[in-house]
Amino acid sequence: MTTPALARLLTGLPDRLPGLRAVYEDLHAHPELSFQEFRTAGVISGRLRGQGWDVTEGVGGTGVVGVLANGEGPVVLLRADMDGLPVRERTGLPYASRATAVDSEGDEVPVMHACGHDMHVTCLLGATAQLAAARGAWRGTVVAVFQPAEEVGGAPAMIEDGFPDRFPRADVCLGQHVAPAPVGFVGTRPGPVMAASDSLRVRLFGRGGHGSTPESTVDPVVMAAAVVMRLQTIVSRETGAAQTAVVTVGSLHTGTKENIIPDTAELRINIRSTTPVIRDRVLAAVERIVRAEAAASGAPKDPEITVLNSFPVTVNDERATDTVLTALTGAFGRERVFTLPQTLTGSEDFGVFGTALGVPSVFWHFGGADPALFRDAAPESLLQDGLPATVPANHSPHFAPVPDPTIGIGVTALLAAAAPWLCPEDPRPATGEEA
């Protein structure tokens, strides 16, 4: 049952939803790559100022931070990420992205909000509007963080830009992510909730030549193919069945013409793991295999292995998660709120905020997919069996949350999760080190 405090925070939300949908469609049509979110930051800053928030731009590059102080009380950090992905959208929506941009390598690429960050921004802007309009219903301070570059590690950039000292220190950090689950369902878990992520660039060196005389070359194409295939054995043969790891080669570039053997090949590898031991084991195995295959091929030069980015495991504080789960259950009903049975293999840099501030953090997922796509699957079965093959997942060119009622659910979830800290008549959880 929705608490009286949450009901007051939600007053007027139905009237605000059409405007929020317009914001969402605008953001979806105009995605921007990591650390290039200038237009998005401008939209956010203008709306926050119009709501009465104290706004700081350019935090960690393109990040925006809004602060709303409303008397004595806890400080709650609410976070949304802003960046899109180099994906060509194929949803067919009337507001589908046609944007392109120049990436960090200097290449022109299509851009799409293929991970739902436009939804995250819209929901947080809805929550900030509700908080500004209902100041009599809560007390304390809210720090609204619109983070750049989640896909490549924008949270550390904000921390390095002095975030802990420039803004009120939070007592709890709260964040959410839209998921390819049926709209209306919410899930999280105490402890590890999302995997660590490590991204590597590997350059293999061969000796180029004519395609008709491969014996006079060291072929980096064959070398790269051998590396790709051998990497698959890390999970299948070096990781236990009860352990969790993922190794993905998402990019392989080499050569220019069918009858020219090139000098080099480049692979980009992503690794997911859920414990430090497994993480170290997988990273060591990747390096061992890359170097061994280069040696076996007679490479004239050792391979280069460069770390592109690295995210730690996202860990939810147990007591704060219990508080948030109770609040979400009150808002949406017990039949729609789930405790996830295991750590998700997706990754997030949200946990960097709680770690840097030394405070509890909680991250949850809320469904945004059309329930019609799940007619033959009970929600409980999705937790064990995964998504049907027909449901587009995050990073797919077909991924697009259903705006209604997803936006309203996302706004409600943020306010429900924050209410136990901000609303004095609701049971107050422990904060700071006590939590």
Secondary structure as GFF3:
##gff-version 3
##sequence-region A 1 435
A	DSSP	alpha_helix	4	9	.	.	.	ID=ss1
A	DSSP	alpha_helix	13	29	.	.	.	ID=ss2
A	DSSP	alpha_helix	38	51	.	.	.	ID=ss3
A	DSSP	beta_strand	54	59	.	.	.	ID=ss4
A	DSSP	beta_strand	63	70	.	.	.	ID=ss5
A	DSSP	beta_strand	75	81	.	.	.	ID=ss6
A	DSSP	beta_strand	100	102	.	.	.	ID=ss7
A	DSSP	beta_strand	108	110	.	.	.	ID=ss8
A	DSSP	alpha_helix	117	133	.	.	.	ID=ss9
A	DSSP	three_ten_helix	135	137	.	.	.	ID=ss10
A	DSSP	beta_strand	140	147	.	.	.	ID=ss11
A	DSSP	alpha_helix	154	160	.	.	.	ID=ss12
A	DSSP	alpha_helix	163	166	.	.	.	ID=ss13
A	DSSP	beta_strand	172	182	.	.	.	ID=ss14
A	DSSP	beta_strand	186	188	.	.	.	ID=ss15
A	DSSP	beta_strand	191	194	.	.	.	ID=ss16
A	DSSP	beta_strand	196	205	.	.	.	ID=ss17
A	DSSP	beta_strand	209	210	.	.	.	ID=ss18
A	DSSP	three_ten_helix	214	216	.	.	.	ID=ss19
A	DSSP	alpha_helix	220	238	.	.	.	ID=ss20
A	DSSP	beta_strand	245	254	.	.	.	ID=ss21
A	DSSP	beta_strand	260	261	.	.	.	ID=ss22
A	DSSP	beta_strand	264	273	.	.	.	ID=ss23
A	DSSP	alpha_helix	276	296	.	.	.	ID=ss24
A	DSSP	beta_strand	304	311	.	.	.	ID=ss25
A	DSSP	beta_strand	314	316	.	.	.	ID=ss26
A	DSSP	alpha_helix	318	332	.	.	.	ID=ss27
A	DSSP	three_ten_helix	334	336	.	.	.	ID=ss28
A	DSSP	beta_strand	337	339	.	.	.	ID=ss29
A	DSSP	alpha_helix	351	357	.	.	.	ID=ss30
A	DSSP	beta_strand	361	369	.	.	.	ID=ss31
A	DSSP	three_ten_helix	371	374	.	.	.	ID=ss32
A	DSSP	alpha_helix	379	385	.	.	.	ID=ss33
A	DSSP	alpha_helix	403	422	.	.	.	ID=ss34
A	DSSP	three_ten_helix	432	434	.	.	.	ID=ss35
###
